[in-house]
Amino acid sequence: MRRYFIYLGYNGKNFNGWQIQPNGITIQQSIEGALATLLRKPVPVVGAGRTDAGVHARLMVAHFDWEDEIADLSFLEEKLNRLLPKDIAIYRIVPVIPDAHARFDATSRTYKYYITTKKDPFNYDLVYKMSGKIDFERMNDACRILFDYIDFTSFSKLHTDVKTNNCRIYEAGWLQDGDVWVFTIRADRFLRNMVRAIVGTLLEVGRGKLTLEGFRNVIEQKDRCKAGISVPGHALFLVNVTYPEHLFNI
């Protein structure tokens, strides 16, 4: 069997998340269906993560196996893009070593969340519109507290199947881009709903409802009920997934 990584992007607005579910169309289901049509047999696909309903990916990575070497990967990319809906795009397909794993071998993942306080008719479905004054500098002060911890139970969806809630955050902070503020966070792994819960809690700091010490206490209590609400998914993007170079040395 030969293993391949698929690099793709998608607008998640019309999908019920990445993972196949019985109650709605998903990204994984769409890609598996297109591959099965082209290769004429079922082709399971494993993604680097499980984005929730409505969440987007500027770059997602997934892997699949095929019994023979695929001679013309560019042709397969073109055929997939013709079959897939307009809100899913295949960027490239690359061969990897047989035991490479899109999820477990990822060394980091990067997400961005977009917020604005100005009404814009062109980005309303990709940016979270908020009202009132928000202190983003104070929120950046709170971001630095994240580096002091590895257990982020307080920002995890309850009753998930993960064995540990430990994550190593490498980058976290807000930068302004015109009328939009962009939160970037990079870590070795993320828990279900983690980014949206962190952003929701940071906004409580930015609105003066939570002190920096209070933000630290939220993390230390390891209780999801103590953290802020989860912000909407439509402004969240997975933007990068990284892997060790040796996976591609075949």
Secondary structure, 3 states (H helix, E strand, C coil): CEEEEEEEEECHHHCCCCCCECCECCHHHHHHHHHHHHHCCCCCCEECCCCCCCCEEEEEEEEEEECCCCCCHHHHHHHHHHHCCCCEEEEEEEEECCCCCCCCCCCEEEEEEEEECCCCCCCCCCCEECCCCCCHHHHHHHHHHHCCCCECHHHCCCCCCCCCCECCEEEEEEEEECCEEEEEEEECCCCCCHHHHHHHHHHHHHCCCCCHHHHHHHHHHCCHHHCCCCCCHHHEEEEEEECCHHHHCC
